[in-house]
Amino acid sequence: MIITGIDVCPLIGGTVDGGWPQGHEPQEDLHTLVVVHTDADIIGYGSSFTSGKLVAGAVQLLWPLLKNEAALEPERVAEKLHQSTFWQGRGGAVTHAISGIDIALWDIMGKACGQPVSRLLGGNYRDRIKPYGSILFDEPDALTRNLESVVGRGFRAIKMGWRPFGRRDRAFDELLVRTARQAVGDDIDLMVDAGGSEQFWPHGSNWARNTASMLADYNIVWFEEALPPDDIEGFVELTRTSPVPISGGEVLTRRQSFAPWLKGRALDIIQPDVTKCGGLSEFRRIAQMAQDHNVQVVPHGWNTAVGLAADLQISAFVPNATYVEYLTPCAYIDELPTKPFQLDDDGCLPIPQAPGLGIDIDDDRLQQFCPDRIEFR
């Protein structure tokens, strides 16, 4: 079975605000689906957390390397793409595009073998996982209403992130966390994401350490992106002293970038993004390396239905997986699949057992969110 074409599908119309200072409008182009075609009429879906024009430019670069390649050898093909592009975008949009292609190739292989991707990656340790509803911080009253809405949709874990947390003063940060805990009670898991990868993040280790101490008083599960993403020394110090687990790593790409963080025990929880880090092939290697260093793995997923499906397959084969991120509400998750994701009575998501990623995409809905598909043949 060979690769005969790739479609690049920029998603617009349902983009969720990511919390950056400039904000994001629904029409903004942040996520791109990648559709890989084969001569056997089996297609695979991938997702890249990168704008469509950047993915299209990367695929234009990669297409001569992909045309007529084996569609059933995702890890070898992805590594070929990585090795062939050291000089033209290693670690940036090219790697993000390879991530989407790799996910799509695993989807194809699973469909061809009649097996879920998780089984092909190594096997199933579980058939369901707890999702945490991922939302932005807000003013106290609006935050309370949003939290109540998320709990009402069945979530038993929630992560709050970015503005206005860490942008005013310590008293306001504590007010937000106290408001959240009072709104949901003690039975809901709460996580806090400072958003230290925002441009010109102003805080250092002292702020992060003091904030972590405050979060411990409210039984916060983990403290995410407390520092800028290049401050590995600061993270080492923070992880060593913090009373709550420290997480991060969503902006890193490829296993080589994760190695010093894991070897240096810079984080308690590593959070690769499968739609950016190199895809499922690379994620598997990162997860295995994390396991060797006794570091927990939680997929980062500010995501699409395809990205969430990939994260669920990951959560099946990672031995110590505990959570999966679920951006909510999000049209690209809720409306693109033919069969919507459904939480069970315990607030967990069943991991799809159908072949490939285990979901089907509604072509009409994809057309609605992607009016301008870019084809490579």
C-alpha positions in Angstrom: 0.0 0.0 0.0 1.5 3.4 -1.0 0.7 7.0 -0.3 -1.0 8.7 -3.2 -2.0 12.0 -1.8 -2.3 14.4 1.1 -5.0 17.0 1.8 -4.3 19.9 4.1 -7.4 21.1 5.8 -7.2 24.4 7.8 -10.0 24.6 10.3 -11.8 27.9 10.8 -15.2 29.0 12.2 -14.9 27.2 15.6 -11.5 28.2 16.9 -11.4 28.5 20.7 -9.6 31.4 22.4 -6.2 30.1 23.6 -5.7 32.8 26.2 -3.0 34.8 24.5 -3.0 38.6 25.1 -4.3 39.3 21.5 -7.1 36.7 21.9 -8.3 34.3 19.2 -11.4 34.7 17.0 -13.5 31.8 15.8 -12.3 32.4 12.2 -8.6 32.3 13.2 -6.6 29.5 11.6 -4.8 27.6 14.5 -5.5 23.9 13.8 -5.1 21.8 10.6 -6.3 18.4 9.8 -4.1 16.2 7.5 -5.7 13.6 5.3 -3.5 10.9 3.8 -4.7 8.9 0.8 -3.5 5.5 -0.4 -3.9 3.3 -3.5 -6.0 0.9 -1.4 -8.7 3.6 -0.8 -7.9 3.6 2.9 -7.5 7.2 4.2 -6.0 8.3 7.5 -6.6 11.5 9.5 -4.0 13.4 11.4 -4.0 16.8 13.3 -1.4 19.5 13.5 -1.5 22.4 16.1 -0.3 24.8 13.4 -1.9 27.1 10.9 -2.9 25.8 7.5 -0.5 27.9 5.5 2.4 26.7 7.5 1.3 23.1 7.3 0.8 23.4 3.5 4.2 24.9 3.1 5.7 22.1 5.0 3.8 19.4 3.1 5.0 21.1 -0.2 8.5 20.5 1.1 7.8 17.0 2.2 5.6 15.7 -0.6 8.5 14.6 -2.9 9.7 12.4 0.0 6.2 11.0 0.7 4.8 10.4 -2.8 4.6 6.6 -3.4 6.1 5.8 0.1 4.9 2.9 2.1 1.6 3.8 3.9 2.0 1.0 6.5 5.4 2.0 7.9 4.6 5.1 9.9 7.6 5.1 12.2 10.2 4.6 9.4 8.5 7.2 7.1 8.2 9.8 9.8 11.9 9.3 10.8 12.8 9.7 7.1 11.0 13.0 7.0 12.7 14.2 10.2 16.1 13.2 9.1 15.6 14.8 5.7 14.6 18.2 7.0 17.3 19.1 9.6 18.1 22.2 7.6 14.6 23.4 6.8 12.6 23.7 9.9 13.6 21.1 12.5 11.5 21.6 15.6 9.0 24.1 14.1 6.1 24.0 11.7 7.8 21.2 9.6 7.9 19.0 12.7 4.3 19.9 13.5 3.3 18.9 10.0 5.2 15.6 10.3 3.2 15.0 13.5 -0.1 15.2 11.6 1.2 13.0 8.8 2.5 10.4 11.3 -0.8 10.3 13.1 -2.6 9.7 9.8 -0.3 6.9 8.9 -0.9 5.1 12.2 -4.6 5.6 11.5 -4.1 3.9 8.1 -2.1 1.0 9.5 -4.7 0.4 12.2 -7.5 0.3 9.7 -5.5 -2.0 7.4 -4.8 -4.4 10.3 -8.3 -4.1 11.8 -6.8 -3.1 15.1 -6.9 0.1 17.3 -3.7 2.1 17.2 -3.1 1.5 20.9 -2.7 -2.2 20.3 -0.2 -1.6 17.5 1.8 0.8 19.7 2.2 -1.8 22.4 -1.0 -2.9 23.9 -3.9 -1.7 26.1 -3.4 -1.1 29.8 -6.9 0.4 30.1 -10.1 0.9 28.2 -11.1 4.3 29.6 -9.4 7.4 31.1 -10.5 10.4 33.1 -10.6 13.6 30.9 -10.0 17.0 32.4 -12.1 19.8 31.0 -9.6 22.4 29.9 -10.8 26.1 30.3 -9.3 29.6 30.7 -9.3 31.5 34.0 -11.7 34.4 34.1 -13.1 37.0 36.5 -14.5 35.2 39.6 -18.2 35.3 38.7 -17.7 34.2 35.1 -15.2 31.5 36.3 -17.8 30.1 38.7 -20.4 29.9 35.9 -18.0 28.2 33.6 -16.9 25.7 36.2 -20.5 24.8 37.0 -21.2 24.3 33.3 -18.2 22.0 32.9 -19.2 19.9 35.9 -22.7 19.9 34.5 -21.4 18.3 31.3 -20.1 15.4 33.4 -16.4 16.3 33.9 -14.8 15.2 37.2 -11.5 17.0 36.6 -10.9 20.6 35.3 -7.8 22.5 34.4 -7.9 26.3 34.5 -5.2 28.3 32.7 -3.8 31.6 31.6 -5.4 35.0 31.9 -5.9 36.6 34.3 -4.0 34.2 36.6 -0.5 35.5 37.3 -1.2 38.7 35.5 -2.3 40.9 38.5 -1.2 40.0 42.0 -0.9 37.2 44.5 -4.1 38.0 46.3 -6.1 37.9 43.1 -4.5 34.5 42.1 -5.6 33.1 45.4 -9.1 34.5 45.0 -9.4 32.7 41.7 -8.2 29.4 43.1 -10.4 29.7 46.2 -13.4 30.6 44.0 -12.8 27.6 41.9 -12.5 25.2 44.8 -15.7 26.6 46.4 -17.6 26.3 43.1 -16.8 22.7 42.4 -16.3 21.3 45.9 -13.6 18.8 47.1 -14.6 15.9 44.8 -13.5 17.5 41.5 -9.8 17.4 40.6 -8.5 20.8 39.8 -5.3 21.7 37.9 -3.7 25.1 37.3 -1.9 26.2 34.2 0.0 29.5 34.6 0.7 29.8 30.9 4.4 30.5 31.2 4.9 30.1 27.5 3.0 33.4 26.9 5.4 35.9 25.3 7.5 37.9 27.8 6.4 35.9 30.9 7.3 38.1 33.8 7.7 35.6 36.7 10.6 33.6 37.9 11.3 30.8 40.4 10.4 32.8 43.6 6.9 33.6 42.2 6.4 30.0 41.0 7.6 28.5 44.4 5.3 30.8 46.4 2.4 30.2 44.1 2.9 26.4 44.3 2.7 26.7 48.1 -0.6 28.5 47.8 -2.0 25.9 45.3 -1.2 23.1 47.8 -3.6 24.7 50.2 -6.4 24.0 47.7 -5.4 20.5 46.8 -4.4 21.3 43.2 -3.4 18.2 41.3 -0.5 19.9 39.4 1.0 23.3 38.5 1.6 23.6 34.8 3.9 26.0 32.8 4.9 28.0 35.9 8.0 29.3 34.1 9.1 30.1 30.5 9.6 26.9 28.5 13.3 27.3 28.1 14.1 27.8 31.8 15.1 24.2 32.5 17.3 25.2 35.5 14.3 27.0 37.1 12.1 24.0 36.6 14.6 21.7 38.2 14.7 23.9 41.3 10.9 24.3 41.3 10.2 20.6 40.9 12.6 19.8 43.7 10.9 22.2 46.2 7.3 22.4 45.2 4.6 20.9 47.4 2.5 20.1 44.3 3.6 18.2 41.2 5.1 20.4 38.4 4.2 19.8 34.8 5.1 21.2 31.3 6.7 20.4 28.0 3.9 21.1 25.6 6.1 23.3 23.3 8.9 20.8 23.0 9.4 18.8 19.8 11.1 15.4 19.2 12.5 13.1 21.8 15.9 14.7 21.8 14.4 17.9 23.2 12.7 16.0 26.0 15.8 14.0 27.0 17.5 16.7 29.2 14.2 17.5 31.0 13.7 13.9 31.8 17.3 13.1 32.8 17.5 16.3 34.8 14.2 15.6 36.6 13.0 19.0 35.7 9.3 18.0 35.8 7.1 15.6 37.7 4.7 15.3 34.7 5.8 15.6 31.1 3.2 16.8 28.6 4.1 16.2 25.0 1.6 17.4 22.4 1.2 14.6 19.8 0.1 17.1 17.2 3.4 19.0 17.6 6.1 16.7 19.1 6.5 14.4 16.0 3.3 12.4 16.1 2.5 9.0 17.7 5.9 7.5 16.6 7.8 10.2 18.5 5.3 10.2 21.4 5.8 6.5 22.1 9.6 7.0 22.4 9.1 10.0 24.7 6.7 8.1 26.9 9.0 5.1 27.1 11.9 7.4 28.1 9.7 9.1 30.7 8.7 5.8 32.2 12.4 4.9 32.5 12.9 8.1 34.5 9.8 7.6 36.6 8.1 10.7 35.2 4.4 10.7 34.6 3.1 11.3 31.1 -0.1 13.4 30.4 -0.8 14.3 26.7 -1.2 18.0 26.1 -4.3 18.5 23.9 -5.6 22.0 23.1 -7.0 20.1 20.3 -9.3 18.6 17.6 -11.4 15.4 17.5 -8.5 13.7 15.7 -6.0 15.0 18.2 -8.2 13.8 21.1 -8.6 10.4 19.5 -4.8 10.1 19.2 -4.4 11.1 22.9 -6.9 8.4 23.9 -4.9 5.8 22.0 -1.8 7.1 23.8 -3.6 6.9 27.1 -4.4 3.2 26.5 -0.7 2.1 25.9 1.1 4.4 28.4 1.3 2.2 31.6 0.8 5.0 34.2 -1.6 7.3 32.3 -4.1 9.1 34.5 -5.7 11.9 32.5 -6.3 13.2 29.0 -6.9 16.8 28.2 -10.3 17.7 26.7 -10.8 21.3 25.4 -14.4 22.1 26.3 -16.6 23.3 24.6 -14.9 23.0 21.2 -16.7 22.6 17.9 -13.6 20.9 16.3 -14.0 18.1 19.0 -17.7 18.0 19.5 -18.9 18.3 15.9 -16.3 16.8 13.6 -16.8 13.1 14.5 -19.7 11.1 13.2 -20.1 9.7 16.7 -19.5 12.3 19.5 -17.3 11.5 22.4 -19.3 10.6 25.4 -18.3 10.6 29.1 -19.6 7.8 31.2 -21.3 8.0 34.6 -17.9 8.2 36.4 -16.7 11.1 34.2 -14.4 8.9 32.2 -14.0 8.6 28.4 -14.0 5.2 26.8 -11.0 4.6 24.6 -12.2 3.8 21.0 -11.6 0.2 20.1 -12.4 0.4 16.4 -9.6 0.1 13.9 -7.1 3.0 13.6 -7.8 6.0 15.8 -11.2 4.6 16.3 -13.3 7.6 15.0 -14.8 8.6 11.7 -14.9 12.2 10.5 -18.1 13.7 9.2 -17.2 14.9 5.7 -19.9 17.5 5.6 -18.9 19.0 8.9 -15.2 19.0 7.8 -16.2 20.8 4.6 -18.0 23.4 6.8 -15.0 24.0 8.9 -12.5 23.7 6.0 -13.9 25.5 2.9 -10.4 25.7 1.3 -8.8 22.2 1.3 -5.2 22.1 -0.2 -4.5 18.9 -2.2 -1.1 17.3 -3.0 -1.1 14.6 -5.6 
